[in-house]
Amino acid sequence: MLSKGVILVTIELGVILSIISVFLGILGYQLNRTNQQIKKQQIAKTEENMKVMAAKEDTYQDAKLEAQLNYISRGVDDIRIDLKANEKRINEMNEKIARIDESSKQAHKRIDKLEGGVIRG
């Protein structure tokens, strides 16, 4: 049979191993929880970085669009200026045509008078 001392050592050894097992289990749980928190933080940082990158891209696209709109606006302004200049030239030409037409009518009247005098004469 085993002596009392050996049984006590066996019991003590079992209790110590049980305590060590519980301690290792708690450490493993804590380590796993810490790793999960780190992963969550990394995912959150990655998502935040993606949001920042998306915001930068949106800002770039907005700036590009605004620049294009400004370019188009300047083009429209230039077209308006050219259109006004063309309208002015057309009005001037219309006035010249009206004067030429009036002058032509007077010339025809004079020619008709001259022809009338030559034929009668």
N, CA and C of each residue as an Amber inpcrd file, in Angstrom:
protein
   363
   0.7920000  -1.1740000   0.0000000   0.0000000   0.0000000   0.0000000
   0.8360000   1.2400000   0.0000000   0.1840000   2.2640000  -0.3910000
   0.9100000   3.5130000  -0.4530000   0.8260000   4.1920000   0.8880000
   1.8250000   4.8680000   1.2340000   1.8340000   5.5600000   2.5120000
   1.0880000   6.8690000   2.3980000   0.7770000   7.4080000   3.5670000
   0.0470000   8.6760000   3.6240000   0.8090000   9.7910000   2.9420000
   2.0780000   9.7870000   3.0380000   2.9010000  10.8360000   2.4550000
   2.8230000  10.8330000   0.9390000   2.8000000   9.6390000   0.3600000
   2.7400000   9.5270000  -1.0820000   1.3650000   9.9770000  -1.5810000
   0.3170000   9.6190000  -0.8350000  -1.0400000  10.0200000  -1.2200000
  -1.1830000  11.5300000  -1.1460000  -0.6230000  12.1450000  -0.0880000
  -0.7040000  13.6010000   0.0420000   0.0410000  14.2920000  -1.0960000
   1.1880000  13.7540000  -1.4560000   1.9670000  14.3390000  -2.5500000
   1.1760000  14.2070000  -3.8480000   0.5300000  13.0870000  -4.0500000
  -0.2570000  12.8830000  -5.2520000  -1.4340000  13.8460000  -5.2900000
  -2.1070000  14.0160000  -4.1550000  -3.2340000  14.9480000  -4.0760000
  -2.7400000  16.3680000  -4.2940000  -1.6440000  16.7260000  -3.6270000
  -1.0920000  18.0710000  -3.7870000  -0.6780000  18.3140000  -5.2390000
  -0.0580000  17.3010000  -5.8380000   0.3560000  17.4150000  -7.2220000
  -0.8670000  17.5920000  -8.1310000  -1.9410000  16.8820000  -7.8750000
  -3.1820000  17.0010000  -8.6550000  -3.7910000  18.3800000  -8.5040000
  -3.7990000  18.9090000  -7.2660000  -4.3530000  20.2440000  -7.0190000
  -3.4880000  21.2940000  -7.7180000  -2.1740000  21.1400000  -7.6000000
  -1.2680000  22.1050000  -8.2330000  -1.4580000  22.0830000  -9.7490000
  -1.5400000  20.8720000 -10.3220000  -1.7470000  20.7680000 -11.7660000
  -3.0970000  21.3530000 -12.1650000  -4.1140000  21.1560000 -11.3510000
  -5.4370000  21.7380000 -11.6390000  -5.3630000  23.2560000 -11.6030000
  -4.6770000  23.8060000 -10.6020000  -4.5410000  25.2650000 -10.4920000
  -3.7600000  25.8020000 -11.6940000  -2.6960000  25.0890000 -12.0710000
  -1.9010000  25.5210000 -13.2290000  -2.7580000  25.4670000 -14.4930000
  -3.5780000  24.4240000 -14.6260000  -4.4450000  24.2880000 -15.8000000
  -5.4570000  25.4390000 -15.8590000  -6.0610000  25.7780000 -14.7290000
  -7.0050000  26.8960000 -14.6830000  -6.2790000  28.1890000 -15.0400000
  -5.0980000  28.3870000 -14.4750000  -4.3120000  29.5970000 -14.7590000
  -3.9700000  29.6810000 -16.2440000  -3.5210000  28.5560000 -16.8410000
  -3.1970000  28.5460000 -18.2650000  -4.4480000  28.7910000 -19.1160000
  -5.5730000  28.2550000 -18.6850000  -6.8280000  28.4940000 -19.3980000
  -7.1960000  29.9720000 -19.3830000  -7.0450000  30.6150000 -18.2180000
  -7.3440000  32.0500000 -18.1010000  -6.3760000  32.8560000 -18.9730000
  -5.0710000  32.5020000 -18.9480000  -4.0880000  33.1930000 -19.7860000
  -4.4210000  33.0270000 -21.2740000  -4.8030000  31.8040000 -21.6690000
  -5.1710000  31.5580000 -23.0570000  -6.3820000  32.3870000 -23.4650000
  -7.3750000  32.4580000 -22.5880000  -8.5600000  33.2720000 -22.8570000
  -8.1790000  34.7430000 -23.0260000  -7.3540000  35.2450000 -22.1090000
  -6.9250000  36.6490000 -22.1710000  -6.1400000  36.9230000 -23.4600000
  -5.2520000  36.0050000 -23.8130000  -4.4540000  36.1710000 -25.0260000
  -5.3530000  36.1770000 -26.2690000  -6.3010000  35.2700000 -26.3100000
  -7.2280000  35.2000000 -27.4370000  -8.0740000  36.4720000 -27.5190000
  -8.5560000  36.9290000 -26.3860000  -9.3620000  38.1660000 -26.3500000
  -8.5300000  39.3580000 -26.8110000  -7.2700000  39.4350000 -26.3800000
  -6.3870000  40.5310000 -26.7930000  -6.1380000  40.4750000 -28.2950000
  -5.9110000  39.2790000 -28.8250000  -5.7040000  39.1330000 -30.2670000
  -6.9460000  39.5590000 -31.0490000  -8.1260000  39.1990000 -30.5530000
  -9.3610000  39.6040000 -31.2280000  -9.5260000  41.1250000 -31.2050000
  -9.1860000  41.7410000 -30.0820000  -9.2770000  43.1990000 -29.9920000
  -8.3010000  43.8640000 -30.9760000  -7.0960000  43.3080000 -31.0690000
  -6.1030000  43.8500000 -32.0100000  -6.6170000  43.7150000 -33.4370000
  -7.1910000  42.5490000 -33.7720000  -7.7330000  42.3550000 -35.1150000
  -8.8770000  43.3410000 -35.3920000  -9.7430000  43.5430000 -34.4060000
 -10.8450000  44.5000000 -34.5830000 -10.3060000  45.9090000 -34.8100000
  -9.2530000  46.2630000 -34.0560000  -8.6560000  47.5840000 -34.2260000
  -8.0350000  47.7140000 -35.6220000  -7.3640000  46.6590000 -36.0720000
  -6.7680000  46.6910000 -37.4060000  -7.8440000  46.8120000 -38.4780000
  -8.9310000  46.0880000 -38.3090000 -10.0360000  46.1760000 -39.2690000
 -10.6270000  47.5750000 -39.2520000 -10.7920000  48.1420000 -38.0560000
 -11.3470000  49.4970000 -37.9400000 -10.4220000  50.5120000 -38.6140000
  -9.1020000  50.3500000 -38.3990000  -8.1450000  51.2570000 -39.0410000
  -8.1880000  51.1070000 -40.5540000  -8.2850000  49.8720000 -41.0210000
  -8.3550000  49.6290000 -42.4560000  -9.6150000  50.2700000 -43.0400000
 -10.7410000  50.0910000 -42.3530000 -11.9910000  50.7040000 -42.8180000
 -11.8840000  52.2200000 -42.8090000 -11.2650000  52.7660000 -41.7680000
 -11.0820000  54.2140000 -41.6880000 -10.1870000  54.7080000 -42.8180000
  -9.1050000  53.9640000 -43.0710000  -8.2110000  54.3340000 -44.1770000
  -8.9380000  54.2810000 -45.5120000  -9.7950000  53.2810000 -45.6740000
 -10.5550000  53.1800000 -46.9140000 -11.5190000  54.3530000 -47.0510000
 -12.1310000  54.7550000 -45.9450000 -13.0390000  55.9040000 -45.9740000
 -12.2670000  57.1750000 -46.3260000 -11.0830000  57.3190000 -45.7450000
 -10.2550000  58.4990000 -46.0380000  -9.8630000  58.5010000 -47.5120000
  -9.4700000  57.3380000 -48.0120000  -9.0860000  57.2440000 -49.4170000
 -10.2800000  57.5530000 -50.3250000 -11.4500000  57.0500000 -49.9370000
 -12.6530000  57.3230000 -50.7310000 -12.9850000  58.8110000 -50.6930000
 -12.8210000  59.4220000 -49.5260000 -13.0860000  60.8650000 -49.4040000
 -12.1000000  61.6520000 -50.2580000 -10.8430000  61.2310000 -50.2640000
  -9.8400000  61.9110000 -51.0950000 -10.2000000  61.7740000 -52.5670000
 -10.6120000  60.5770000 -52.9610000 -10.9920000  60.3510000 -54.3570000
 -12.2110000  61.2020000 -54.7160000 -13.1860000  61.2670000 -53.8080000
 -14.3600000  62.1110000 -54.0560000 -13.9540000  63.5730000 -54.1950000
 -13.0560000  64.0150000 -53.3260000 -12.5910000  65.4010000 -53.3770000
 -11.8730000  65.6650000 -54.6950000 -11.0480000  64.7180000 -55.1120000
 -10.3340000  64.8570000 -56.3840000 -11.3270000  64.9360000 -57.5430000
 -12.3180000  64.0500000 -57.5310000 -13.3140000  64.0470000 -58.6030000
 -14.1230000  65.3480000 -58.6000000 -14.4710000  65.8300000 -57.3970000
 -15.2090000  67.0960000 -57.2980000 -14.3830000  68.2500000 -57.8510000
 -13.1050000  68.2810000 -57.5030000 -12.2280000  69.3530000 -57.9870000
 -12.0830000  69.2760000 -59.5040000 -11.9330000  68.0630000 -60.0070000
 -11.8040000  67.8710000 -61.4490000 -13.0750000  68.3250000 -62.1590000
 -14.2220000  67.9530000 -61.6210000 -15.5010000  68.3490000 -62.2030000
 -15.6770000  69.8580000 -62.1630000 -15.3020000  70.4680000 -61.0550000
 -15.4120000  71.9250000 -60.9410000 -14.5070000  72.6210000 -61.9570000
 -13.3140000  72.0970000 -62.1380000 -12.3950000  72.6840000 -63.1260000
 -12.9740000  72.5650000 -64.5320000 -13.5650000  71.4170000 -64.8260000
 -14.1710000  71.2390000 -66.1430000 -15.3520000  72.1940000 -66.3340000
 -16.1500000  72.3640000 -65.3030000 -17.2780000  73.2900000 -65.3970000
 -16.7990000  74.7270000 -65.5950000 -15.7400000  75.0860000 -64.9010000
 -15.1830000  76.4330000 -65.0790000 -14.6810000  76.6200000 -66.5080000
 -14.0410000  75.5880000 -67.0450000 -13.5420000  75.6490000 -68.4190000
 -14.7150000  75.8190000 -69.3940000 -15.7640000  75.0550000 -69.1930000
 -16.9430000  75.1610000 -70.0510000 -17.5780000  76.5330000 -69.9120000
 -17.6550000  77.0300000 -68.6840000 -18.2440000  78.3550000 -68.4520000
 -17.4650000  79.4390000 -69.1870000 -16.1390000  79.3650000 -69.1380000
 -15.3140000  80.3400000 -69.8690000 -15.5540000  80.2180000 -71.3680000
 -15.6990000  78.9950000 -71.8560000 -15.9740000  78.7780000 -73.2690000
 -17.3120000  79.3940000 -73.6740000 -18.3140000  79.2140000 -72.8280000
 -19.6330000  79.8010000 -73.1030000 -19.5350000  81.3210000 -73.1010000
 -18.7930000  81.8740000 -72.1600000 -18.6140000  83.3330000 -72.1180000
 -17.9340000  83.8290000 -73.3880000 -16.9190000  83.0920000 -73.8440000
 -16.2300000  83.4730000 -75.0890000 -17.1880000  83.4180000 -76.2750000
 -18.0310000  82.3970000 -76.3130000 -19.0030000  82.2720000 -77.4010000
 -19.9880000  83.4380000 -77.3680000 -20.4240000  83.8320000 -76.1890000
 -21.3420000  84.9720000 -76.0730000 -20.6940000  86.2520000 -76.5980000
 -19.4360000  86.4480000 -76.2350000 -18.7200000  87.6450000 -76.7080000
 -18.6220000  87.6240000 -78.2250000 -18.2630000  86.4580000 -78.7910000
 -18.1720000  86.3420000 -80.2510000 -19.5360000  86.5580000 -80.9040000
 -20.5700000  86.0310000 -80.2840000 -21.9200000  86.1900000 -80.8250000
 -22.3330000  87.6580000 -80.8530000 -22.0450000  88.3820000 -79.7810000
 -22.3670000  89.8120000 -79.7380000 -21.5970000  90.5700000 -80.8150000
 -20.3280000  90.2200000 -80.9960000 -19.5250000  90.8820000 -82.0280000
 -20.0990000  90.5830000 -83.4100000 -20.5140000  89.3370000 -83.6440000
 -21.1090000  88.9740000 -84.9270000 -22.4290000  89.7080000 -85.1490000
 -23.2360000  89.8090000 -84.0860000 -24.5040000  90.5410000 -84.2040000
 -24.2480000  92.0000000 -84.5620000 -23.2210000  92.5790000 -83.9640000
 -22.8860000  93.9770000 -84.2670000 -22.4770000  94.1100000 -85.7340000
 -21.6390000  93.1840000 -86.2180000 -21.2150000  93.2300000 -87.6220000
 -22.3980000  93.0410000 -88.5680000 -23.2960000  92.1550000 -88.2240000
 -24.4700000  91.9270000 -89.0620000 -25.3350000  93.1840000 -89.1100000
 -25.5200000  93.8260000 -87.9550000 -26.2950000  95.0690000 -87.9240000
 -25.6360000  96.1490000 -88.7810000 -24.3160000  96.2460000 -88.6930000
 -23.5950000  97.2240000 -89.5110000 -23.7590000  96.9100000 -90.9930000
 -23.6780000  95.6240000 -91.3360000 -23.8390000  95.2240000 -92.7360000
 -25.2600000  95.5070000 -93.2150000 -26.2440000  95.2680000 -92.3620000
 -27.6290000  95.5630000 -92.7320000 -27.8080000  97.0550000 -93.0090000
 -27.1820000  97.8780000 -92.1760000 -27.2640000  99.3320000 -92.3880000
 -26.6010000  99.7040000 -93.7220000 -25.4370000  99.1060000 -94.0170000
 -24.7560000  99.3910000 -95.2830000 -25.6070000  98.9390000 -96.4630000
 -26.2200000  97.7600000 -96.3330000 -27.0720000  97.2580000 -97.4220000
 -28.2530000  98.2020000 -97.6380000 -28.8320000  98.7000000 -96.5380000
 -29.9600000  99.6290000 -96.6660000 -29.5120000 100.9030000 -97.3770000
 -28.3250000 101.4150000 -97.0250000 -27.8100000 102.6230000 -97.6920000
 -27.5190000 102.3540000 -99.1710000 -26.9360000 101.1920000 -99.4450000
 -26.6280000 100.8350000-100.8340000 -27.9230000 100.6830000-101.6300000
 -28.9190000 100.0580000-101.0070000 -30.2050000  99.8750000-101.6640000
 -30.8300000 101.2310000-101.9950000 -30.7760000 102.1420000-101.0250000
 -31.3220000 103.4950000-101.2370000 -30.5460000 104.2120000-102.3330000
 -29.2370000 104.0830000-102.3060000 -28.3970000 104.7090000-103.3200000
 -28.6900000 104.1180000-104.6920000 -28.8960000 102.8090000-104.7250000
 -29.2050000 102.1220000-105.9820000 -30.5400000 102.6190000-106.5350000
 -31.5200000 102.7890000-105.6730000 -32.8220000 103.2950000-106.1190000
 -32.6800000 104.6940000-106.7090000 -31.9110000 105.5500000-106.0570000
 -31.7110000 106.9100000-106.5570000 -30.9680000 106.8830000-107.8980000
 -30.0130000 105.9750000-108.0030000 -29.2600000 105.8670000-109.2570000
 -30.1810000 105.4160000-110.3800000 -31.0680000 104.4810000-110.1080000
 -32.0150000 104.0230000-111.1230000 -32.9430000 105.1500000-111.5470000
 -33.3670000 105.9660000-110.5760000 -34.2320000 107.0980000-110.9100000
 -33.4950000 108.0660000-111.8290000 -32.2180000 108.3360000-111.4980000
 -31.4410000 109.2540000-112.3480000 -31.2310000 108.6730000-113.7380000
 -30.9790000 107.3550000-113.7740000 -30.7780000 106.6920000-115.0690000
 -32.0610000 106.7600000-115.8850000 -33.1710000 106.4990000-115.1960000
 -34.4560000 106.5650000-115.8860000 -34.7000000 107.9710000-116.4320000
 -34.3500000 109.0040000-115.6710000 -34.5240000 110.3850000-116.1370000
 -33.6420000 110.6480000-117.3430000 -32.3890000 110.1760000-117.2520000
 -31.4710000 110.3760000-118.3730000 -31.9580000 109.6510000-119.6190000
 -32.4090000 108.4280000-119.4460000 -32.9040000 107.6710000-120.5800000
 -34.1340000 108.3380000-121.1920000 -34.9960000 108.8640000-120.3350000
 -36.1790000 109.5540000-120.8120000 -35.8130000 110.7790000-121.6220000
 -34.8090000 111.5120000-121.2110000 -34.3600000 112.6930000-121.9350000
 -33.6860000 112.3270000-123.2280000 -32.9600000 111.2600000-123.2610000
 -32.2460000 110.8500000-124.4650000 -33.2430000 110.3230000-125.4880000
 -34.2240000 109.5630000-125.0750000 -35.1900000 108.9820000-125.9950000
 -36.0660000 110.0880000-126.5910000 -36.4660000 111.0790000-125.8060000
 -37.3200000 112.1550000-126.2740000 -36.5450000 113.1070000-127.1650000
 -35.3420000 113.2470000-126.8420000 -34.5720000 114.2870000-127.4260000
 -34.0750000 114.1400000-128.7690000
